[in-house]
Amino acid sequence: MATHHKLEWISQDEAIQASLAKWQRVVDVMTRLLGATSGYVVEYNKDQGYRAAVTSQNAENPHRDISGKAEPLDSNIYCRRVIQEKAPFYEPDARGKSEWADNPELTDDGYVSYFGTPLLWPNGEVFGTLCVFDRQPTSYEDSLQTLLDVFRDLIEADLRLYEQFEVMREMSMTDPLTGLNNRAGFEMLAHQKIRIAKRYHHHIGVIFFDLDNMKRWNDDYGHAAGDAALRAVGKAITDSIREVDICGRVGGDEFAVLGYVRNRGDLTTIITRVRNALANIKLNIPNAKAPIRETPEISSGASVFFEPINQNFEEMMAVADLEMYRDKKNRQK
């Protein structure tokens, strides 16, 4: 499950906070009924590792606060087996077993018993685990293990609703012509990037692109050719930016990129890549009004905002937009 706004952890998304409150009640009840030391919903990220999304609030639980720290992917924790095998796993007593000798949950926290079940997205991918830990050996009856399956079903029902919401959000924030973020989607992602930049003292870079002579493309070759030129610019930008950058079509013939940078050179590199990509594009439009013997050309404007950042999103866009119009005027001379 990949979200439109690319949050590392789904549990950080405001859209799922109401579900987290329900999961909290589920985890607390599950932990109490099983008489466990602690209970969790653990979220899995294939790049980051494992992170607690919800933890039981019973007095016996030594980790009632969510630290936000992720357990590395290669850490030999109990949940790792559940996720690798995509199947429930029960360890009644891990003491003296060599397979858990380097498990920090056993060696550091003293959890000798574990029972967990995978939480799956509707497509079968793993979201994480629902699990309980105990500092004493356990012997759960089958009926208690079945109860955990019921709790799992409640959480997976919420994951189905969240995925449906994500599809609708994706549709509302995606430009149907280019597949890029539309202005609303770009703005939402940009505000997130700027907040993070201010918190961690990153520099922000913004690029504004404009497809030159859009009206002439439509008039000389037809609207299908104009659309193809816009798609070509969108693809060139997508192929040229870094993984940490965001981009979007923010107007009829206007595109924007925002990301963390070291200096203006990072932005110049992206602009050069986009122009080189467009220079090698050949547009073949079967029903064009005339043969197309040119490639789409762009004007661009770029600006870097060094930390501490005082400008807001609108001010950043205005500066880059002004730079783009200066470039356009220079190119028309």
Solvent accessible surface area in square Angstrom, and as a share of the most:
residue,aa,sasa,rsa
1,M,51,0.23
2,A,95,0.73
3,T,11,0.06
4,H,13,0.06
5,H,8,0.04
6,K,150,0.63
7,L,50,0.25
8,E,98,0.44
9,W,12,0.04
10,I,17,0.09
11,S,9,0.06
12,Q,90,0.40
13,D,5,0.03
14,E,154,0.69
15,A,45,0.35
16,I,1,0.01
17,Q,80,0.35
18,A,88,0.68
19,S,21,0.14
20,L,24,0.12
21,A,54,0.42
22,K,76,0.32
23,W,1,0.00
24,Q,49,0.22
25,R,149,0.54
26,V,12,0.07
27,V,0,0.00
28,D,39,0.20
29,V,50,0.29
30,M,0,0.00
31,T,2,0.01
32,R,164,0.60
33,L,93,0.46
34,L,14,0.07
35,G,57,0.55
36,A,9,0.07
37,T,14,0.08
38,S,0,0.00
39,G,0,0.00
40,Y,23,0.09
41,V,0,0.00
42,V,14,0.08
43,E,4,0.02
44,Y,58,0.22
45,N,26,0.13
46,K,145,0.62
47,D,100,0.52
48,Q,77,0.34
49,G,0,0.00
50,Y,11,0.04
51,R,29,0.11
52,A,26,0.20
53,A,12,0.09
54,V,5,0.03
55,T,2,0.01
56,S,1,0.00
57,Q,88,0.39
58,N,39,0.20
59,A,88,0.68
60,E,113,0.51
61,N,1,0.00
62,P,60,0.38
63,H,81,0.36
64,R,101,0.37
65,D,122,0.63
66,I,70,0.35
67,S,97,0.63
68,G,36,0.35
69,K,163,0.69
70,A,32,0.25
71,E,58,0.26
72,P,71,0.45
73,L,66,0.33
74,D,109,0.56
75,S,14,0.09
76,N,34,0.17
77,I,7,0.04
78,Y,0,0.00
79,C,1,0.01
80,R,67,0.24
81,R,71,0.26
82,V,0,0.00
83,I,14,0.07
84,Q,122,0.54
85,E,109,0.49
86,K,102,0.43
87,A,35,0.27
88,P,75,0.47
89,F,29,0.12
90,Y,54,0.21
91,E,8,0.03
92,P,51,0.32
93,D,37,0.19
94,A,0,0.00
95,R,140,0.51
96,G,88,0.85
97,K,83,0.35
98,S,103,0.66
99,E,82,0.37
100,W,3,0.01
101,A,70,0.54
102,D,100,0.52
103,N,0,0.00
104,P,37,0.23
105,E,25,0.11
106,L,29,0.14
107,T,82,0.48
108,D,112,0.58
109,D,37,0.19
110,G,28,0.27
111,Y,4,0.02
112,V,12,0.07
113,S,1,0.01
114,Y,0,0.00
115,F,8,0.03
116,G,0,0.00
117,T,0,0.00
118,P,9,0.06
119,L,0,0.00
120,L,51,0.25
121,W,13,0.05
122,P,67,0.42
123,N,94,0.48
124,G,24,0.23
125,E,87,0.39
126,V,24,0.14
127,F,3,0.01
128,G,0,0.00
129,T,0,0.00
130,L,0,0.00
131,C,0,0.00
132,V,1,0.01
133,F,7,0.03
134,D,14,0.07
135,R,103,0.38
136,Q,120,0.53
137,P,55,0.35
138,T,25,0.15
139,S,101,0.65
140,Y,23,0.09
141,E,119,0.53
142,D,115,0.60
143,S,73,0.47
144,L,48,0.24
145,Q,47,0.21
146,T,78,0.46
147,L,49,0.24
148,L,0,0.00
149,D,46,0.24
150,V,75,0.43
151,F,18,0.08
152,R,61,0.22
153,D,70,0.36
154,L,85,0.42
155,I,0,0.00
156,E,27,0.12
157,A,34,0.27
158,D,7,0.04
159,L,0,0.00
160,R,114,0.42
161,L,114,0.57
162,Y,9,0.04
163,E,37,0.16
164,Q,111,0.49
165,F,92,0.38
166,E,5,0.02
167,V,81,0.46
168,M,122,0.55
169,R,29,0.10
170,E,69,0.31
171,M,132,0.59
172,S,71,0.46
173,M,36,0.16
174,T,31,0.18
175,D,13,0.07
176,P,132,0.83
177,L,43,0.21
178,T,26,0.15
179,G,53,0.51
180,L,16,0.08
181,N,20,0.10
182,N,37,0.19
183,R,102,0.37
184,A,56,0.43
185,G,0,0.00
186,F,0,0.00
187,E,49,0.22
188,M,45,0.20
189,L,7,0.04
190,A,0,0.00
191,H,70,0.31
192,Q,36,0.16
193,K,33,0.14
194,I,9,0.05
195,R,138,0.50
196,I,67,0.34
197,A,0,0.00
198,K,94,0.40
199,R,151,0.55
200,Y,129,0.49
201,H,125,0.56
202,H,68,0.30
203,H,51,0.23
204,I,0,0.00
205,G,0,0.00
206,V,0,0.00
207,I,0,0.00
208,F,8,0.03
209,F,0,0.00
210,D,10,0.05
211,L,1,0.00
212,D,16,0.08
213,N,85,0.43
214,M,36,0.16
215,K,151,0.64
216,R,91,0.33
217,W,3,0.01
218,N,24,0.13
219,D,75,0.39
220,D,63,0.32
221,Y,23,0.09
222,G,11,0.11
223,H,133,0.60
224,A,57,0.45
225,A,0,0.00
226,G,0,0.00
227,D,50,0.26
228,A,9,0.07
229,A,0,0.00
230,L,2,0.01
231,R,110,0.40
232,A,9,0.07
233,V,0,0.00
234,G,0,0.00
235,K,131,0.55
236,A,3,0.02
237,I,0,0.00
238,T,69,0.40
239,D,95,0.49
240,S,6,0.04
241,I,30,0.15
242,R,76,0.28
243,E,174,0.78
244,V,75,0.43
245,D,11,0.06
246,I,15,0.08
247,C,12,0.07
248,G,0,0.00
249,R,44,0.16
250,V,11,0.06
251,G,27,0.26
252,G,54,0.52
253,D,37,0.19
254,E,35,0.15
255,F,0,0.00
256,A,0,0.00
257,V,2,0.01
258,L,0,0.00
259,G,2,0.02
260,Y,44,0.17
261,V,10,0.06
262,R,181,0.66
263,N,75,0.39
264,R,118,0.43
265,G,38,0.36
266,D,14,0.07
267,L,2,0.01
268,T,73,0.42
269,T,60,0.35
270,I,2,0.01
271,I,22,0.11
272,T,67,0.39
273,R,111,0.41
274,V,0,0.00
275,R,78,0.28
276,N,85,0.43
277,A,37,0.29
278,L,3,0.02
279,A,68,0.53
280,N,124,0.64
281,I,38,0.19
282,K,193,0.82
283,L,31,0.15
284,N,133,0.68
285,I,31,0.16
286,P,121,0.76
287,N,140,0.72
288,A,25,0.20
289,K,141,0.60
290,A,40,0.31
291,P,87,0.55
292,I,32,0.16
293,R,205,0.75
294,E,53,0.24
295,T,42,0.24
296,P,2,0.01
297,E,99,0.44
298,I,1,0.01
299,S,0,0.00
300,S,10,0.06
301,G,3,0.03
302,A,4,0.03
303,S,15,0.10
304,V,23,0.13
305,F,10,0.04
306,F,115,0.48
307,E,59,0.27
308,P,107,0.67
309,I,13,0.07
310,N,129,0.66
311,Q,64,0.29
312,N,72,0.37
313,F,4,0.01
314,E,101,0.45
315,E,84,0.38
316,M,0,0.00
317,M,9,0.04
318,A,62,0.48
319,V,60,0.35
320,A,0,0.00
321,D,39,0.20
322,L,96,0.48
323,E,49,0.22
324,M,0,0.00
325,Y,100,0.38
326,R,126,0.46
327,D,36,0.19
328,K,33,0.14
329,K,137,0.58
330,N,90,0.46
331,R,96,0.35
332,Q,133,0.59
333,K,195,0.83
